[in-house]
Amino acid sequence: MTKKIEFQKFFSDDDFYLLRKHIKKIYDQASFYIKNSKKKLNILEIGPSATCWFEGLETNWIMENAKDLGHSYVTLDVVGQVDQIGSIEDCSTFFSNETFDVVIALSVLEHVENIFKASEEITRIVKRGGKVFLETPFLWRIHGPVPDYWRISEYAYTSMFSKNFNIDIDTFPENEFGKNSYPLSYNVILDKL
């Protein structure tokens, strides 16, 4: 039922499956937003991946369908076959202020050396009323692609983004009793004010 990929030898299959399922949850939220938008969107996906780690948890719908729906879809990464080679922490030379309606960065920010500059750039390039979909692991081993710099808590997300965004944070496992001291990962949706 599940694919075995040698790269994931550092994680138990169950833990990795549950993390990918949590990532799929926020990916589906981004996809739903894009599918149902009444206007044409400018979309940026940072660190896009067409890798399907488990059947049923694919995260490539946006990559394959955004342009067919009339949206502008741009990809950014430090390597690979993307539209723009570079880092979100230094993208001022190729993205203007308030360029994007949607920014997606799943399992990316933990690999960015200057997380504060990255948060400033995300804030700068998103239009007012735009959305940002983020996911980062929290209680998770150091993983590739290396370097793996950060574990970002809900307090750090609030510190970096609350001045310019409404923030919706979802943890896995779900927040119980108003407190989750052991989140495996964070899904974050930012709505720019």
Backbone as a printed PyTorch tensor [residue, N CA C, xyz], in Angstrom:
tensor([[[  0.8220,  -1.2010,   0.0000],
         [  0.0000,   0.0000,   0.0000],
         [  0.8620,   1.2590,   0.0000]],

        [[  1.9330,   1.2820,   0.7830],
         [  2.7780,   2.4770,   0.8110],
         [  4.0690,   2.1930,   0.0660]],

        [[  4.6010,   3.2280,  -0.5260],
         [  5.8720,   3.1140,  -1.2330],
         [  7.0030,   3.1500,  -0.2200]],

        [[  8.0520,   2.4260,  -0.4890],
         [  9.2600,   2.4750,   0.3220],
         [ 10.2960,   3.2590,  -0.4700]],

        [[ 10.7750,   4.3390,   0.0780],
         [ 11.7920,   5.1430,  -0.5860],
         [ 13.0080,   5.1810,   0.3290]],

        [[ 14.1350,   4.7480,  -0.1840],
         [ 15.3440,   4.6070,   0.6150],
         [ 15.7460,   5.8960,   1.3220]],

        [[ 15.4570,   7.0640,   0.7040],
         [ 15.8210,   8.3470,   1.3000],
         [ 15.2380,   8.4950,   2.7060]],

        [[ 14.1090,   7.8500,   2.9680],
         [ 13.4360,   8.0320,   4.2470],
         [ 13.8290,   6.9960,   5.2870]],

        [[ 14.9990,   6.4050,   5.1680],
         [ 15.4370,   5.3770,   6.1090],
         [ 15.6100,   5.9100,   7.5330]],

        [[ 15.6580,   7.2370,   7.7020],
         [ 15.8700,   7.8110,   9.0200],
         [ 14.5860,   7.9510,   9.8330]],

        [[ 13.4360,   7.7200,   9.2140],
         [ 12.1600,   7.9000,   9.8760],
         [ 11.3950,   6.5910,   9.8800]],

        [[ 10.5840,   6.3690,  10.8990],
         [  9.7130,   5.2010,  10.8440],
         [  8.6750,   5.4490,   9.7570]],

        [[  8.2200,   4.3890,   9.1300],
         [  7.2080,   4.5320,   8.0850],
         [  5.9530,   5.2010,   8.6380]],

        [[  5.5560,   4.8350,   9.8550],
         [  4.3450,   5.4200,  10.4450],
         [  4.5000,   6.9130,  10.6740]],

        [[  5.6160,   7.3330,  11.2700],
         [  5.8330,   8.7610,  11.5230],
         [  5.8930,   9.5420,  10.2240]],

        [[  6.6050,   9.0150,   9.2450],
         [  6.7390,   9.7230,   7.9870],
         [  5.3960,   9.7980,   7.2640]],

        [[  4.6280,   8.7270,   7.3110],
         [  3.2990,   8.7360,   6.7010],
         [  2.4230,   9.8130,   7.3470]],

        [[  2.4390,   9.8790,   8.6770],
         [  1.6050,  10.8710,   9.3720],
         [  2.0530,  12.3010,   9.0670]],

        [[  3.3560,  12.5210,   8.9590],
         [  3.8460,  13.8450,   8.5760],
         [  3.3850,  14.1910,   7.1630]],

        [[  3.5410,  13.2670,   6.2240],
         [  3.1180,  13.5350,   4.8480],
         [  1.6060,  13.7620,   4.7780]],

        [[  0.8480,  13.0630,   5.6120],
         [ -0.6040,  13.2610,   5.6510],
         [ -0.9370,  14.6750,   6.1350]],

        [[ -0.1700,  15.1810,   7.1030],
         [ -0.3800,  16.5500,   7.5960],
         [ -0.0080,  17.5650,   6.5160]],

        [[  1.0720,  17.3130,   5.7930],
         [  1.4520,  18.1870,   4.6860],
         [  0.3580,  18.1730,   3.6170]],

        [[ -0.1780,  17.0020,   3.3260],
         [ -1.2500,  16.8850,   2.3300],
         [ -2.4730,  17.7040,   2.7500]],

        [[ -2.7280,  17.7960,   4.0470],
         [ -3.8730,  18.5700,   4.5330],
         [ -3.7500,  20.0400,   4.1270]],

        [[ -2.5990,  20.6510,   4.3490],
         [ -2.4570,  22.0640,   3.9930],
         [ -2.3510,  22.2190,   2.4730]],

        [[ -1.7560,  21.2450,   1.8040],
         [ -1.7030,  21.2920,   0.3410],
         [ -3.1110,  21.2820,  -0.2370]],

        [[ -3.9680,  20.4530,   0.3250],
         [ -5.3600,  20.4020,  -0.1350],
         [ -6.0860,  21.7200,   0.1290]],

        [[ -5.7620,  22.3810,   1.2380],
         [ -6.3650,  23.6880,   1.5150],
         [ -5.9280,  24.7060,   0.4660]],

        [[ -4.6470,  24.7000,   0.1160],
         [ -4.1490,  25.6060,  -0.9270],
         [ -4.8010,  25.2800,  -2.2650]],

        [[ -4.8880,  24.0070,  -2.6000],
         [ -5.5070,  23.5840,  -3.8620],
         [ -6.9670,  24.0100,  -3.9270]],

        [[ -7.6980,  23.8300,  -2.8400],
         [ -9.1090,  24.2120,  -2.7880],
         [ -9.2530,  25.7160,  -3.0170]],

        [[ -8.4020,  26.4960,  -2.3620],
         [ -8.4390,  27.9500,  -2.5240],
         [ -8.1960,  28.3360,  -3.9880]],

        [[ -7.1990,  27.7220,  -4.6050],
         [ -6.8580,  28.0300,  -5.9980],
         [ -7.9700,  27.5840,  -6.9430]],

        [[ -8.4840,  26.3700,  -6.7630],
         [ -9.5620,  25.8450,  -7.6160],
         [-10.8010,  26.7260,  -7.5800]],

        [[-11.0940,  27.2910,  -6.4180],
         [-12.3430,  28.0200,  -6.2290],
         [-12.2120,  29.5310,  -6.3150]],

        [[-11.0300,  30.0130,  -6.6740],
         [-10.8430,  31.4530,  -6.8030],
         [-11.6370,  31.9760,  -7.9990]],

        [[-12.3110,  33.0710,  -7.7920],
         [-13.0830,  33.7000,  -8.8700],
         [-12.2100,  34.6300,  -9.7100]],

        [[-10.9840,  34.8840,  -9.2510],
         [-10.0640,  35.7190, -10.0280],
         [ -8.8250,  34.9090, -10.3850]],

        [[ -8.1060,  35.3870, -11.3590],
         [ -6.8610,  34.7440, -11.7630],
         [ -5.7790,  35.1140, -10.7560]],

        [[ -5.0590,  34.1220, -10.2960],
         [ -4.0880,  34.3030,  -9.2250],
         [ -2.6600,  34.2480,  -9.7510]],

        [[ -1.7890,  35.0090,  -9.1100],
         [ -0.3480,  34.8790,  -9.2930],
         [  0.1420,  34.0100,  -8.1410]],

        [[  0.6570,  32.8220,  -8.4630],
         [  1.0330,  31.8200,  -7.4680],
         [  2.5360,  31.6020,  -7.5100]],

        [[  3.1580,  31.5530,  -6.3300],
         [  4.5640,  31.1820,  -6.1930],
         [  4.6350,  29.9440,  -5.3250]],

        [[  5.2710,  28.9000,  -5.8340],
         [  5.5520,  27.7310,  -5.0000],
         [  7.0570,  27.6570,  -4.7940]],

        [[  7.4530,  27.6810,  -3.5340],
         [  8.8660,  27.6380,  -3.1590],
         [  9.2150,  26.1900,  -2.8160]],

        [[ 10.2580,  25.6760,  -3.4330],
         [ 10.6660,  24.2970,  -3.1740],
         [  9.6220,  23.2910,  -3.6000]],

        [[  9.0890,  23.4090,  -4.8220],
         [  8.0330,  22.4860,  -5.2470],
         [  8.5650,  21.0600,  -5.3780]],

        [[  7.6940,  20.1060,  -5.1380],
         [  8.0870,  18.7110,  -5.2700],
         [  6.9490,  17.9120,  -5.8760]],

        [[  7.2740,  17.1300,  -6.8840],
         [  6.2920,  16.2390,  -7.4940],
         [  6.4510,  14.8220,  -6.9560]],

        [[  7.3390,  14.6440,  -5.9600],
         [  7.5580,  13.3230,  -5.3870],
         [  6.3270,  12.8790,  -4.6210]],

        [[  5.8670,  11.6910,  -4.8980],
         [  4.7530,  11.1040,  -4.1440],
         [  5.3330,  10.0340,  -3.2350]],

        [[  5.3830,  10.3230,  -1.9560],
         [  5.9640,   9.3870,  -1.0010],
         [  5.0040,   8.2430,  -0.6750]],

        [[  3.7140,   8.5410,  -0.6900],
         [  2.6950,   7.5320,  -0.3840],
         [  1.5110,   7.7160,  -1.3250]],

        [[  0.9610,   6.6120,  -1.8250],
         [ -0.2270,   6.6790,  -2.6660],
         [ -1.3440,   7.3900,  -1.9110]],

        [[ -2.0400,   8.2830,  -2.6280],
         [ -3.1300,   9.0290,  -2.0130],
         [ -2.6990,  10.3250,  -1.3440]],

        [[ -1.3920,  10.5550,  -1.2300],
         [ -0.8990,  11.7810,  -0.5920],
         [ -0.1080,  12.6300,  -1.5840]],

        [[ -0.5360,  12.6360,  -2.8260],
         [  0.1490,  13.4030,  -3.8660],
         [  0.0120,  14.9040,  -3.6040]],

        [[  1.0730,  15.6340,  -3.9250],
         [  1.0670,  17.0970,  -3.7540],
         [  1.5610,  17.7700,  -5.0310]],

        [[  0.9520,  17.3930,  -6.1630],
         [  1.3760,  17.9890,  -7.4230],
         [  0.2070,  18.5600,  -8.2240]],

        [[ -0.9860,  18.6320,  -7.6550],
         [ -2.1400,  19.1430,  -8.3890],
         [ -1.9200,  20.5740,  -8.8420]],

        [[ -1.4300,  21.4360,  -7.9630],
         [ -1.2300,  22.8480,  -8.3060],
         [ -0.2230,  22.9690,  -9.4500]],

        [[  0.8740,  22.2550,  -9.3260],
         [  1.9200,  22.2700, -10.3470],
         [  1.3520,  21.8650, -11.7130]],

        [[  0.4750,  20.8810, -11.7280],
         [ -0.0420,  20.3530, -12.9860],
         [ -1.2590,  21.0990, -13.5260]],

        [[ -1.9870,  21.8430, -12.6820],
         [ -3.2720,  22.3940, -13.0970],
         [ -3.4390,  23.9110, -13.0080]],

        [[ -2.5790,  24.5990, -12.2720],
         [ -2.7790,  26.0440, -12.0550],
         [ -2.8350,  26.8150, -13.3670]],

        [[ -1.9080,  26.5520, -14.2580],
         [ -1.8710,  27.2920, -15.5260],
         [ -3.0840,  26.9620, -16.3980]],

        [[ -3.5470,  25.7080, -16.3500],
         [ -4.7370,  25.3240, -17.1220],
         [ -5.9800,  26.0700, -16.6510]],

        [[ -5.9910,  26.4960, -15.3910],
         [ -7.1120,  27.2650, -14.8480],
         [ -6.9460,  28.7610, -15.0970]],

        [[ -5.8600,  29.1560, -15.7800],
         [ -5.6350,  30.5560, -16.1120],
         [ -4.8100,  31.3160, -15.1000]],

        [[ -4.2860,  30.6190, -14.0970],
         [ -3.4620,  31.2720, -13.0890],
         [ -2.0100,  31.3600, -13.5670]],

        [[ -1.2960,  32.3260, -13.0370],
         [  0.1450,  32.3990, -13.2400],
         [  0.7820,  31.5500, -12.1490]],

        [[  1.6730,  30.6430, -12.5370],
         [  2.3110,  29.7320, -11.5740],
         [  3.8150,  29.7880, -11.7880]],

        [[  4.5460,  30.1840, -10.7330],
         [  5.9950,  30.3380, -10.7870],
         [  6.6010,  29.4960,  -9.6680]],

        [[  7.7330,  28.8610,  -9.9680],
         [  8.4260,  28.0700,  -8.9570],
         [  9.7900,  28.6770,  -8.6460]],

        [[ 10.2110,  28.5020,  -7.3980],
         [ 11.4880,  29.0250,  -6.9110],
         [ 12.1600,  27.9500,  -6.0660]],

        [[ 13.4310,  27.7310,  -6.3060],
         [ 14.2040,  26.8310,  -5.4580],
         [ 15.6790,  27.1480,  -5.6940]],

        [[ 16.5290,  26.6410,  -4.8060],
         [ 17.9610,  26.8810,  -4.9530],
         [ 18.5860,  25.9350,  -5.9740]],

        [[ 17.8900,  24.8450,  -6.3180],
         [ 18.3460,  23.8850,  -7.3200],
         [ 17.1390,  23.3270,  -8.0560]],

        [[ 17.4040,  22.6390,  -9.1450],
         [ 16.3440,  21.8980,  -9.8170],
         [ 15.7770,  22.5920, -11.0290]],

        [[ 14.7640,  21.9570, -11.5980],
         [ 14.1020,  22.4890, -12.7790],
         [ 12.9300,  23.3520, -12.3380]],

        [[ 13.2440,  24.5950, -12.0230],
         [ 12.2500,  25.5570, -11.5600],
         [ 12.3280,  26.8060, -12.4270]],

        [[ 11.3440,  27.6750, -12.2780],
         [ 11.3370,  28.9020, -13.0710],
         [ 12.4300,  29.8750, -12.6440]],

        [[ 12.7050,  29.9250, -11.3460],
         [ 13.6940,  30.8730, -10.8290],
         [ 14.6010,  30.1590,  -9.8410]],

        [[ 15.8970,  30.1560, -10.1170],
         [ 16.8720,  29.5900,  -9.1820],
         [ 17.2490,  30.6860,  -8.1980]],

        [[ 17.0610,  30.4090,  -6.9150],
         [ 17.3980,  31.3630,  -5.8750],
         [ 16.7190,  30.9870,  -4.5790]],

        [[ 16.9440,  31.8090,  -3.5820],
         [ 16.3920,  31.5630,  -2.2550],
         [ 15.3610,  32.6290,  -1.9070]],

        [[ 14.3680,  32.2500,  -1.1650],
         [ 13.3380,  33.1860,  -0.7160],
         [ 13.9420,  34.2810,   0.1580]],

        [[ 15.0560,  34.0070,   0.7810],
         [ 15.6490,  35.0180,   1.6520],
         [ 16.3570,  36.1300,   0.8650]],

        [[ 16.5360,  35.9340,  -0.4240],
         [ 17.1750,  36.9570,  -1.2470],
         [ 16.5380,  36.9680,  -2.6380]],

        [[ 15.2700,  37.3280,  -2.6920],
         [ 14.5570,  37.2850,  -3.9820],
         [ 14.1640,  38.6660,  -4.4810]],

        [[ 14.7220,  39.7050,  -3.8810],
         [ 14.3380,  41.0620,  -4.2770],
         [ 14.7640,  41.4040,  -5.7000]],

        [[ 15.7500,  40.7150,  -6.2360],
         [ 16.1890,  41.0100,  -7.5980],
         [ 15.2590,  40.4320,  -8.6620]],

        [[ 14.4150,  39.4640,  -8.2880],
         [ 13.5330,  38.8930,  -9.3020],
         [ 12.0490,  38.9280,  -8.9680]],

        [[ 11.6410,  39.3390,  -7.7630],
         [ 10.2190,  39.4900,  -7.4340],
         [  9.9660,  40.8780,  -6.8610]],

        [[  9.0250,  41.5990,  -7.4590],
         [  8.6560,  42.9340,  -6.9970],
         [  7.7590,  42.8470,  -5.7660]],

        [[  7.5700,  43.9930,  -5.1160],
         [  6.6480,  44.0690,  -3.9770],
         [  5.2500,  43.6680,  -4.4110]],

        [[  4.5630,  42.9740,  -3.5460],
         [  3.1560,  42.5840,  -3.7290],
         [  2.8980,  41.9800,  -5.1110]],

        [[  3.6820,  40.9780,  -5.4600],
         [  3.5640,  40.2880,  -6.7470],
         [  2.5610,  39.1400,  -6.6930]],

        [[  2.5020,  38.4110,  -5.5690],
         [  1.7800,  37.1410,  -5.5360],
         [  0.5190,  37.1870,  -4.6800]],

        [[ -0.5120,  36.5060,  -5.2020],
         [ -1.7560,  36.2990,  -4.4480],
         [ -1.6250,  35.1060,  -3.5180]],

        [[ -0.8160,  34.1400,  -3.9140],
         [ -0.6330,  32.9040,  -3.1470],
         [  0.8410,  32.5460,  -3.1390]],

        [[  1.3520,  32.2150,  -1.9560],
         [  2.7040,  31.6750,  -1.8140],
         [  2.5740,  30.3550,  -1.0590]],

        [[  3.2450,  29.3410,  -1.5590],
         [  3.2180,  28.0100,  -0.9520],
         [  4.6570,  27.6080,  -0.6590]],

        [[  4.9320,  27.2160,   0.5910],
         [  6.2650,  26.7400,   0.9750],
         [  6.0840,  25.6200,   1.9920]],

        [[  6.1210,  24.3980,   1.5200],
         [  5.8940,  23.2370,   2.3760],
         [  7.2150,  22.5190,   2.6150]],

        [[  7.5710,  22.3790,   3.8870],
         [  8.8490,  21.7610,   4.2880],
         [ 10.0240,  22.4910,   3.6550]],

        [[  9.9850,  23.8190,   3.7270],
         [ 11.0200,  24.6540,   3.1140],
         [ 11.7240,  25.5350,   4.1410]],

        [[ 10.9680,  26.2440,   4.9610],
         [ 11.5680,  27.2830,   5.8090],
         [ 12.6120,  26.7550,   6.7920]],

        [[ 12.5170,  25.4930,   7.1720],
         [ 13.5320,  24.9590,   8.0920],
         [ 14.9040,  24.8690,   7.4210]],

        [[ 14.9460,  24.9440,   6.0900],
         [ 16.2020,  24.8360,   5.3470],
         [ 16.7880,  26.1920,   4.9460]],

        [[ 16.1300,  27.2740,   5.3160],
         [ 16.5660,  28.6160,   4.9470],
         [ 17.4760,  29.1660,   6.0490]],

        [[ 18.6660,  29.5990,   5.6800],
         [ 19.6260,  30.0490,   6.6960],
         [ 19.1370,  31.2740,   7.4630]],

        [[ 18.6580,  32.2930,   6.7600],
         [ 18.2130,  33.5150,   7.4350],
         [ 16.6830,  33.5500,   7.4420]],

        [[ 16.1090,  32.8920,   8.4240],
         [ 14.6530,  32.7490,   8.5100],
         [ 13.9610,  34.1050,   8.6470]],

        [[ 14.6140,  35.0540,   9.2800],
         [ 14.0000,  36.3710,   9.4820],
         [ 13.9450,  37.1530,   8.1710]],

        [[ 14.9960,  37.0570,   7.3780],
         [ 14.9860,  37.6840,   6.0550],
         [ 13.9580,  36.9980,   5.1610]],

        [[ 13.8420,  35.6760,   5.2750],
         [ 12.8450,  34.9420,   4.4930],
         [ 11.4290,  35.4060,   4.8450]],

        [[ 11.1590,  35.6000,   6.1250],
         [  9.8170,  36.0560,   6.5250],
         [  9.5580,  37.4790,   6.0290]],

        [[ 10.5870,  38.3170,   6.0240],
         [ 10.4340,  39.6760,   5.4800],
         [ 10.1350,  39.6310,   3.9790]],

        [[ 10.8180,  38.7530,   3.2560],
         [ 10.6070,  38.6480,   1.8140],
         [  9.2210,  38.0940,   1.4930]],

        [[  8.7820,  37.0970,   2.2410],
         [  7.4250,  36.5810,   2.0400],
         [  6.4200,  37.6980,   2.2530]],

        [[  6.5880,  38.4500,   3.3160],
         [  5.6910,  39.5720,   3.6060],
         [  5.7160,  40.5840,   2.4670]],

        [[  6.8830,  40.8730,   1.9440],
         [  7.0400,  41.8720,   0.8910],
         [  6.3840,  41.4530,  -0.4220]],

        [[  6.5080,  40.1850,  -0.7990],
         [  6.0570,  39.7730,  -2.1340],
         [  4.5800,  39.3800,  -2.2030]],

        [[  3.9200,  39.2390,  -1.0520],
         [  2.5000,  38.8470,  -1.0450],
         [  1.6330,  40.0980,  -1.1030]],

        [[  0.6270,  40.0500,  -1.9780],
         [ -0.3230,  41.1640,  -2.1010],
         [ -1.2010,  41.2580,  -0.8600]],

        [[ -1.7250,  42.4510,  -0.6040],
         [ -2.7290,  42.6040,   0.4520],
         [ -3.9130,  41.7170,   0.0940]],

        [[ -4.4080,  40.9860,   1.0650],
         [ -5.4870,  40.0400,   0.8250],
         [ -4.9960,  38.6940,   0.3180]],

        [[ -3.6810,  38.5620,   0.0980],
         [ -3.1120,  37.3080,  -0.3740],
         [ -2.9680,  36.2840,   0.7330]],

        [[ -2.6860,  35.0590,   0.3280],
         [ -2.5490,  33.9560,   1.2820],
         [ -1.1860,  33.2930,   1.1350]],

        [[ -0.6790,  32.8370,   2.2790],
         [  0.5590,  32.0740,   2.3270],
         [  0.2520,  30.7560,   3.0240]],

        [[  0.6730,  29.6530,   2.4060],
         [  0.4830,  28.3250,   2.9710],
         [  1.8620,  27.7690,   3.3180]],

        [[  2.1010,  27.5290,   4.6080],
         [  3.3940,  27.0590,   5.0890],
         [  3.2350,  25.7580,   5.8650]],

        [[  4.2470,  24.9280,   5.8020],
         [  4.3420,  23.7500,   6.6720],
         [  5.7970,  23.5920,   7.0370]],

        [[  6.0410,  23.3270,   8.3130],
         [  7.3870,  22.9910,   8.7600],
         [  7.2970,  21.8910,   9.8100]],

        [[  8.2600,  20.9680,   9.7860],
         [  8.3060,  19.9670,  10.8410],
         [  8.7780,  20.6220,  12.1380]],

        [[  8.4290,  20.0220,  13.2470],
         [  8.8890,  20.5660,  14.5290],
         [  9.6740,  19.5170,  15.3130]],

        [[  9.0020,  18.5440,  15.8790],
         [  9.7200,  17.4820,  16.5850],
         [ 10.1000,  16.4220,  15.5600]],

        [[ 11.1720,  16.7060,  14.8610],
         [ 11.5700,  15.8900,  13.7250],
         [ 13.0740,  15.9020,  13.6130]],

        [[ 13.6390,  14.8190,  13.1840],
         [ 15.0830,  14.7290,  13.0240],
         [ 15.6030,  15.7360,  11.9930]],

        [[ 16.8710,  16.0450,  12.0960],
         [ 17.5330,  16.7940,  11.0290],
         [ 17.4310,  15.9370,   9.7790]],

        [[ 17.0730,  16.5680,   8.6660],
         [ 16.7960,  15.8210,   7.4520],
         [ 17.2620,  16.5950,   6.2290]],

        [[ 17.3080,  15.9230,   5.1260],
         [ 17.7100,  16.5410,   3.8770],
         [ 16.5500,  17.2120,   3.1980]],

        [[ 16.8340,  18.1100,   2.2910],
         [ 18.1930,  18.4660,   1.8960],
         [ 18.8770,  19.3080,   2.9740]],

        [[ 20.1180,  18.9870,   3.2450],
         [ 20.8610,  19.7380,   4.2460],
         [ 21.4070,  20.9960,   3.5890]],

        [[ 21.5750,  22.0560,   4.3470],
         [ 21.4310,  22.1350,   5.7980],
         [ 19.9650,  22.2390,   6.2380]],

        [[ 19.7390,  21.8160,   7.4570],
         [ 18.4350,  21.8680,   8.0930],
         [ 18.6300,  22.7190,   9.3500]],

        [[ 18.2440,  24.0050,   9.2790],
         [ 18.6010,  24.9810,  10.3150],
         [ 17.6100,  25.1120,  11.4740]],

        [[ 16.3130,  25.0730,  11.2030],
         [ 15.3370,  25.5990,  12.1400],
         [ 14.2250,  24.6170,  12.4850]],

        [[ 13.6710,  24.8120,  13.6790],
         [ 12.3820,  24.2720,  14.0880],
         [ 11.5880,  25.4890,  14.5490]],

        [[ 10.4730,  25.7450,  13.8850],
         [  9.7240,  26.9940,  14.0690],
         [  8.4480,  26.7010,  14.8520]],

        [[  8.3400,  27.2610,  16.0350],
         [  7.1550,  27.0450,  16.8720],
         [  6.0560,  28.0350,  16.5070]],

        [[  4.8830,  27.8190,  17.0700],
         [  3.7790,  28.7510,  16.8390],
         [  4.1270,  30.1450,  17.3570]],

        [[  4.9560,  30.2220,  18.3770],
         [  5.3600,  31.5150,  18.9200],
         [  6.2720,  32.2450,  17.9380]],

        [[  7.1580,  31.5030,  17.2830],
         [  8.0340,  32.1010,  16.2810],
         [  7.2260,  32.5640,  15.0710]],

        [[  6.2680,  31.7400,  14.6140],
         [  5.4050,  32.1640,  13.5050],
         [  4.6740,  33.4570,  13.8670]],

        [[  4.1590,  33.5150,  15.0620],
         [  3.4360,  34.7130,  15.5050],
         [  4.3800,  35.9170,  15.5360]],

        [[  5.5800,  35.7150,  16.0510],
         [  6.5590,  36.8010,  16.1080],
         [  6.9320,  37.3020,  14.7160]],

        [[  7.1040,  36.3950,  13.7760],
         [  7.5520,  36.7810,  12.4370],
         [  6.4470,  37.3920,  11.5860]],

        [[  5.1830,  36.9650,  11.7910],
         [  4.1520,  37.3200,  10.8250],
         [  2.9350,  38.0810,  11.3650]],

        [[  2.7260,  38.1580,  12.6680],
         [  1.4580,  38.7050,  13.1830],
         [  1.2610,  40.1930,  12.8940]],

        [[  2.3190,  40.9240,  12.6510],
         [  2.1980,  42.3450,  12.3620],
         [  1.5070,  42.6010,  11.0120]],

        [[  1.6730,  41.6730,  10.0640],
         [  1.1760,  41.8710,   8.7000],
         [  0.1370,  40.8540,   8.2340]],

        [[ -0.1240,  39.8340,   9.0500],
         [ -1.0080,  38.7510,   8.6320],
         [ -1.9340,  38.3150,   9.7600]],

        [[ -3.1110,  37.8440,   9.3910],
         [ -3.8950,  37.0030,  10.2860],
         [ -3.3000,  35.6140,  10.1440]],

        [[ -3.1850,  34.8950,  11.2600],
         [ -2.4850,  33.6170,  11.2600],
         [ -3.4170,  32.5150,  11.7490]],

        [[ -3.4620,  31.4220,  10.9970],
         [ -4.1960,  30.2230,  11.4030],
         [ -3.1770,  29.0920,  11.4840]],

        [[ -3.0160,  28.5030,  12.6640],
         [ -2.0160,  27.4680,  12.8810],
         [ -2.7010,  26.1580,  13.2370]],

        [[ -2.2670,  25.1040,  12.5680],
         [ -2.7790,  23.7590,  12.8060],
         [ -1.5790,  22.8770,  13.1320]],

        [[ -1.6690,  22.1260,  14.2120],
         [ -0.5640,  21.2480,  14.5780],
         [ -0.9480,  19.7960,  14.3590]],

        [[  0.0630,  18.9820,  14.1810],
         [ -0.1360,  17.5420,  14.2190],
         [  0.8010,  16.9810,  15.2750]],

        [[  0.2970,  16.2260,  16.2300],
         [ -1.1090,  15.9070,  16.4030],
         [ -1.9080,  17.1460,  16.7690]],

        [[ -3.2250,  17.0200,  16.6380],
         [ -4.0890,  18.1640,  16.8850],
         [ -3.8860,  18.7100,  18.2890]],

        [[ -4.0920,  20.0010,  18.3840],
         [ -3.9620,  20.7050,  19.6510],
         [ -5.0320,  20.2000,  20.6280]],

        [[ -4.6040,  19.6090,  21.7220],
         [ -5.5380,  19.0870,  22.7100],
         [ -5.5310,  19.9770,  23.9480]],

        [[ -6.7020,  20.2740,  24.4400],
         [ -6.8630,  21.0620,  25.6640],
         [ -6.2190,  22.4380,  25.5680]],

        [[ -6.1870,  22.9990,  24.3520],
         [ -5.6430,  24.3400,  24.1800],
         [ -4.1340,  24.4120,  24.2540]],

        [[ -3.4660,  23.2650,  24.2660],
         [ -2.0120,  23.2600,  24.3870],
         [ -1.4670,  22.0340,  23.6680]],

        [[ -0.4290,  22.2040,  22.9020],
         [  0.2360,  21.0680,  22.2760],
         [  1.7350,  21.2480,  22.4590]],

        [[  2.2900,  20.5330,  23.3990],
         [  3.7140,  20.6430,  23.6850],
         [  4.5590,  19.7180,  22.8160]],

        [[  3.9230,  18.8530,  22.0200],
         [  4.6570,  17.8660,  21.2520],
         [  4.2370,  17.8170,  19.7840]],

        [[  4.2060,  18.9530,  19.1000],
         [  3.7790,  18.9110,  17.6930],
         [  4.8550,  18.2920,  16.7960]],

        [[  4.4210,  17.3870,  15.9520],
         [  5.3120,  16.8070,  14.9660],
         [  5.5430,  17.8080,  13.8370]],

        [[  4.4810,  18.5610,  13.4740],
         [  4.6290,  19.5920,  12.4540],
         [  3.5710,  20.6670,  12.6130]],

        [[  3.8370,  21.7940,  11.9600],
         [  2.9230,  22.9350,  11.9460],
         [  2.4750,  23.2090,  10.5190]],

        [[  1.1820,  23.3730,  10.3460],
         [  0.6130,  23.9360,   9.1160],
         [  0.1780,  25.3450,   9.4570]],

        [[  0.5340,  26.3010,   8.6180],
         [  0.2410,  27.7030,   8.8960],
         [ -0.3590,  28.3420,   7.6430]],

        [[ -1.4830,  29.0290,   7.8220],
         [ -2.0640,  29.8160,   6.7380],
         [ -2.0340,  31.2660,   7.1770]],

        [[ -1.4230,  32.0960,   6.3490],
         [ -1.3190,  33.5290,   6.6050],
         [ -2.2190,  34.2740,   5.6380]],

        [[ -3.0190,  35.1940,   6.1520],
         [ -3.8550,  36.0710,   5.3300],
         [ -3.3140,  37.4830,   5.4960]],

        [[ -2.8100,  38.0790,   4.4110],
         [ -2.1750,  39.3920,   4.5090],
         [ -3.2010,  40.4910,   4.7390]],

        [[ -2.9180,  41.3150,   5.7380],
         [ -3.8040,  42.4320,   6.1020],
         [ -3.6660,  43.5790,   5.1170]]])
